[in-house]
Amino acid sequence: MKQLILFSLIFLHFTGICQLKLYNVNLTCKDSAVVYIGITNHLKIDGQQDLRKFKVTSTNSEISIVDNNISLRTDRIGMDTIKVYSNNKLVSTNIYRVEKMSYPKTQLAFTEDTIITQHKILSNPVLSVINPNTLLNLNIRVIGFQCSIQKANGGQFIYSDEVHGNRLTNSILKLVQTLSTGDKLVFDDIKAIANENDLRKLPTFTITIR
């Protein structure tokens, strides 16, 4: 009986270690085996809070563990083998795909369409940011922009004041109500901030009234 109990304890301990799972918390689907170039990828060992007994290595990236947080940065596209050691024993091997992330893209009214109706703009007068074709969850948010209006008949530009935040002001919305098909809203000097509090400027983009 003692041998059976001892065997069971050893088996449970071994099984518990083997079930350790590494995942990238930057992703919308954290089970995906992807890391991205140009950002700090934050990794977690599932169910582990105290990482003092752990060591993590990589074949293609720089990895550090600070204050129980695993950070990975890489600059080479390809495959990356990430190994996790507990008390110097290998407990997990993970193959990650290293990809270049797409450039963030600004959109109006929560749609990627650039030809939209006045009604849609008035219903959702907000600038948001997406990372097309990536699994990243960077939570980039617009914190300021300028908006100008160009008439379809080639008339003069109407400029707005600088906007603080991600929402069209009441004065811009009043102008939107007067627009006709083919008129354009031009957004430039777009400032945004991401999870890591890095301020970035996004490219100018244009919306055409349907």
C-alpha positions in Angstrom: 0.0 0.0 0.0 2.8 2.4 0.9 4.4 1.7 -2.5 1.1 2.5 -4.2 0.7 5.8 -2.3 4.3 6.8 -3.1 3.8 5.9 -6.8 0.6 8.0 -6.9 2.3 11.0 -5.3 5.2 10.8 -7.8 2.8 10.4 -10.7 0.6 13.4 -9.6 3.7 15.6 -9.2 5.1 14.6 -12.6 1.7 15.1 -14.3 1.3 18.5 -12.6 4.7 19.7 -14.0 4.0 18.3 -17.5 0.8 20.2 -17.7 2.5 23.6 -17.3 1.5 25.7 -20.3 3.2 28.9 -21.6 1.0 31.5 -23.4 1.3 35.0 -24.8 -1.0 37.4 -23.0 -0.6 40.0 -25.8 -2.9 37.9 -28.0 -6.6 38.0 -28.5 -6.4 34.2 -28.5 -3.7 33.4 -25.9 -3.4 29.7 -26.9 -2.0 30.8 -30.3 1.7 30.0 -30.6 2.8 33.4 -32.0 5.1 36.2 -30.9 5.6 39.5 -32.7 8.6 41.6 -33.7 9.0 45.1 -32.4 7.0 44.8 -29.2 7.4 43.3 -25.7 5.6 40.0 -25.7 4.4 39.2 -22.2 4.4 35.5 -21.5 2.8 33.6 -18.6 3.2 30.1 -17.2 -0.3 28.9 -16.6 -1.1 28.6 -12.9 2.3 29.9 -11.7 2.6 33.2 -9.8 6.1 32.7 -8.2 8.6 32.3 -10.9 11.8 32.2 -8.8 12.4 28.5 -9.5 11.8 28.9 -13.2 14.1 29.6 -16.1 13.0 30.4 -19.6 15.2 30.1 -22.7 14.8 30.9 -26.4 16.6 30.1 -29.6 15.6 33.3 -31.4 14.6 36.0 -28.8 15.7 37.8 -25.7 13.9 36.7 -22.6 13.9 38.2 -19.1 12.0 37.5 -15.9 11.6 40.5 -13.7 9.1 40.7 -10.8 7.5 37.4 -11.9 6.8 38.8 -15.3 8.3 37.1 -18.4 9.2 39.5 -21.3 10.2 38.5 -24.8 11.6 40.7 -27.5 12.7 39.5 -31.0 13.7 41.0 -34.3 13.9 37.9 -36.5 11.0 36.4 -38.4 11.0 32.6 -38.3 10.4 29.9 -35.6 11.4 30.2 -32.0 11.8 27.3 -29.5 11.0 28.4 -26.0 11.9 26.1 -23.1 10.8 26.3 -19.5 12.9 24.8 -16.7 11.8 24.3 -13.1 14.7 23.8 -10.7 16.9 23.3 -13.7 14.6 20.5 -15.1 13.0 20.9 -18.5 9.2 20.9 -18.0 7.9 22.5 -21.2 9.0 23.0 -24.8 7.0 25.4 -27.0 7.4 26.2 -30.7 6.4 29.7 -31.5 6.0 31.4 -34.9 7.7 34.9 -35.0 5.8 37.3 -37.1 6.0 41.0 -38.1 2.9 42.8 -36.9 0.8 44.9 -39.2 0.8 48.7 -38.8 -2.1 50.0 -36.7 -5.0 51.3 -38.7 -7.4 54.0 -37.7 -11.1 53.7 -38.4 -14.2 55.8 -37.9 -17.6 54.5 -36.5 -16.1 51.0 -35.8 -15.9 50.0 -39.4 -13.0 49.5 -41.8 -15.1 50.9 -44.6 -13.9 54.3 -45.9 -17.2 55.2 -47.7 -19.9 55.5 -45.1 -23.2 57.3 -44.5 -23.7 60.4 -42.4 -26.1 58.4 -40.2 -23.4 55.8 -39.3 -20.9 58.6 -38.4 -23.5 60.4 -36.3 -24.4 57.1 -34.5 -20.8 56.2 -33.8 -18.7 59.3 -33.9 -15.5 57.6 -32.5 -12.1 57.0 -33.9 -10.7 53.5 -33.0 -7.6 51.6 -33.9 -7.2 48.0 -35.2 -4.2 45.8 -36.1 -5.4 44.1 -39.3 -4.5 40.4 -39.8 -2.9 40.0 -36.5 -3.8 38.3 -33.2 -2.5 41.3 -31.2 -4.5 42.8 -28.4 -2.6 46.0 -27.9 -5.6 48.1 -26.9 -4.3 51.1 -28.9 -6.6 54.2 -28.3 -6.7 57.5 -30.0 -6.0 60.5 -27.7 -6.0 63.3 -30.2 -6.5 64.3 -33.9 -7.4 67.0 -36.4 -10.3 66.8 -38.8 -10.9 68.8 -42.0 -13.7 68.6 -44.6 -13.2 68.7 -48.3 -16.2 69.4 -50.5 -16.7 67.1 -53.5 -17.0 70.1 -55.8 -13.5 71.1 -55.0 -14.5 73.8 -52.6 -12.4 75.0 -49.8 -11.3 72.9 -46.8 -13.1 73.5 -43.6 -10.7 72.9 -40.7 -11.6 72.0 -37.1 -9.7 72.8 -34.0 -7.4 70.1 -32.6 -9.5 67.4 -30.9 -8.5 65.9 -27.6 -9.7 62.3 -27.2 -11.2 59.9 -29.8 -14.6 61.4 -30.3 -15.8 63.9 -32.9 -16.8 67.2 -31.3 -20.3 68.7 -31.5 -19.0 71.3 -34.0 -17.7 68.6 -36.3 -20.9 66.6 -36.0 -22.9 69.7 -37.0 -20.7 70.0 -40.1 -21.2 66.3 -40.9 -25.0 66.9 -41.0 -24.5 69.4 -43.8 -22.3 67.1 -46.0 -23.3 65.7 -49.3 -22.4 62.5 -51.2 -18.7 62.6 -52.2 -17.7 65.1 -49.5 -14.7 63.9 -47.5 -13.5 64.0 -43.9 -9.8 64.0 -43.6 -8.2 62.9 -40.3 -4.6 63.8 -39.7 -2.1 64.4 -36.8 -3.7 61.3 -35.2 -2.0 60.6 -31.8 -2.5 57.2 -30.1 -1.3 55.4 -27.1 -0.9 51.6 -26.5 -0.8 49.2 -23.6 2.9 50.1 -22.9 2.1 53.8 -22.8 4.1 54.4 -26.0 2.8 57.5 -27.8 2.7 57.1 -31.6 1.4 59.1 -34.6 -0.8 57.2 -37.0 -1.1 57.9 -40.8 -3.7 60.3 -42.2 -6.9 58.6 -43.4 -10.0 59.8 -45.3 -13.7 59.1 -45.1 -16.0 59.7 -48.0 -19.7 60.3 -47.5 -21.8 57.7 -49.3 
